[in-house]
Amino acid sequence: MGLLSKKDAALIKDPLADNNPITIQVLGICSALAITAELEAAIVMSVSVLFVLGIGNVVISLMRNIIPSKIRIIVQLIVVAALVIIVDQVLKAFAYELSKTLSVFVGLIITNCIIMGRFEAFALGNGPWRSFLDGIGNSLGYGVILIIVAFFRELLGAGTLLGIKVLGDPIEKTGVYKYGYENNGFMLLAPMALIVVGIIIWVQRTRNKALIED
Amino acid sequence: MSKKTDSNLYTILFAIAMVIVVGGLLAFTASALRPRIDNNERLEKQQNILYAMGVNANDESSAIFVSTKEAPELFSKYITKQLVIQGDNVTEDPEAYLIDVKKEQTSAKAGNERRLPLFVGTKDGKTFYIAPIRGKGLWDAIWAYVAMDSNMVVQGAYFDHKGETAGLGANIKQRYFMDDFIGESLMSNGSFKGITVAKGNNDPKNLEKNDNEVDAIAGATITGDGVSAMLKSELRQYVPYFKTLK
């Protein structure tokens, strides 16, 4: 990468693989369970988190030298809440349809542990540009897992992808349903998200033994 | 050595400044955007009401409203009367669709007589009675616009929600769920029964229209129960008015 130094590039790449916020740091699990029943919701959530974490990290990083350490968590919370509410209001005024899709996620974004985690662990101790890269990297790492989980849950649970019936119609018995295939409704329930995340963690640690803790 | 940002005075001043700045910013955004947001909400109500009576831009499988540009014109074209029912009193009010159902529910709880809005629409010679209703889902509010004929047989419905789970409860606003209500009767042998969102329904294609049941969404039991409860408690209040139509 010519644009970024090696150290900066690592800020983007690491969270995508060996320092993934969900599978390694185990942050943001709650939303990974809640909104991965559908691919579309997972993509929307990933983009929202990308936006909030990128900007939030920069804001916190700019304020890092003036934030009193005693109330820093509250300050972080206010920054992310204000950011999310302003974005929500602007969308409601100028892109109403989109805001309706997103409104469900507003509460989930504010309470997303990844956001508070990155503010606390990175933005408070690093400059704005590096914090921005860190925010982008971590939200991409989060998004990748969300999309993988949602892909399997929607495909196996509802037989659709992005709402399109890719496997045929289960009621009219077309496509694979003709041969007796049935959707696994259990995939749509929260426990299966946990199991899919668990499988990803397993695969990842089998491939890279250094990640296994004693 | 303690930093200057560790002192109590600094912390308190910082907190005060932060509250003023953020509070001001939020208040400014909210009031500056209020008129636009109100207008968007008004258009959405018109789109919802029109959707319920079958004036929409649906394609094969997804629910699509008429455009916001056309909505006001189509609304005045198709909605012939807007009624407010308060006890035996029925009055016309051209702004009845702006009545806040949530506020009416709260004021009814305080002992006031509830104002029930009902929109009368005509399309292709058929008369629709559209009622706005509101209830509770799993996480937050759910609401609906239900279009009925004069016998309280559902002719169309639009459901929406504030925060049901994506992929599960949120699917109440999908065509496959909403369209199931079309043709279902809210009455059974002359008395009001409502429509139950039933699990273990033996009729997943919903061919039987006189069973007061539609098929539930797997994994969305509480949202479905919320829909049943909302239909039952809210639409029951319209029964006296529908009796006067006969």
Chai-1 contact restraints between the chains, C-beta under 6 A:
chainA,res_idxA,chainB,res_idxB,connection_type,confidence,min_distance_angstrom,max_distance_angstrom,comment,restraint_id
A,I35,B,A166,contact,1.0,0.0,6.0,A-B,restraint_1
A,A37,B,G167,contact,1.0,0.0,6.0,A-B,restraint_2
A,A37,B,L168,contact,1.0,0.0,6.0,A-B,restraint_3
A,E38,B,A166,contact,1.0,0.0,6.0,A-B,restraint_4
A,E38,B,G167,contact,1.0,0.0,6.0,A-B,restraint_5
A,A41,B,A166,contact,1.0,0.0,6.0,A-B,restraint_6
A,P68,B,T5,contact,1.0,0.0,6.0,A-B,restraint_7
A,P68,B,Y10,contact,1.0,0.0,6.0,A-B,restraint_8
A,P68,B,T11,contact,1.0,0.0,6.0,A-B,restraint_9
A,P68,B,F14,contact,1.0,0.0,6.0,A-B,restraint_10
A,K70,B,T11,contact,1.0,0.0,6.0,A-B,restraint_11
A,I71,B,T11,contact,1.0,0.0,6.0,A-B,restraint_12
A,I78,B,V22,contact,1.0,0.0,6.0,A-B,restraint_13
A,A82,B,V22,contact,1.0,0.0,6.0,A-B,restraint_14
A,I86,B,T29,contact,1.0,0.0,6.0,A-B,restraint_15
A,Q89,B,T29,contact,1.0,0.0,6.0,A-B,restraint_16
A,Q89,B,L33,contact,1.0,0.0,6.0,A-B,restraint_17
A,K92,B,I37,contact,1.0,0.0,6.0,A-B,restraint_18
A,A93,B,L33,contact,1.0,0.0,6.0,A-B,restraint_19
A,A93,B,R36,contact,1.0,0.0,6.0,A-B,restraint_20
A,A93,B,I37,contact,1.0,0.0,6.0,A-B,restraint_21
A,Y96,B,N40,contact,1.0,0.0,6.0,A-B,restraint_22
A,V104,B,G163,contact,1.0,0.0,6.0,A-B,restraint_23
A,G185,B,A218,contact,1.0,0.0,6.0,A-B,restraint_24
A,L188,B,G219,contact,1.0,0.0,6.0,A-B,restraint_25
A,L189,B,G219,contact,1.0,0.0,6.0,A-B,restraint_26
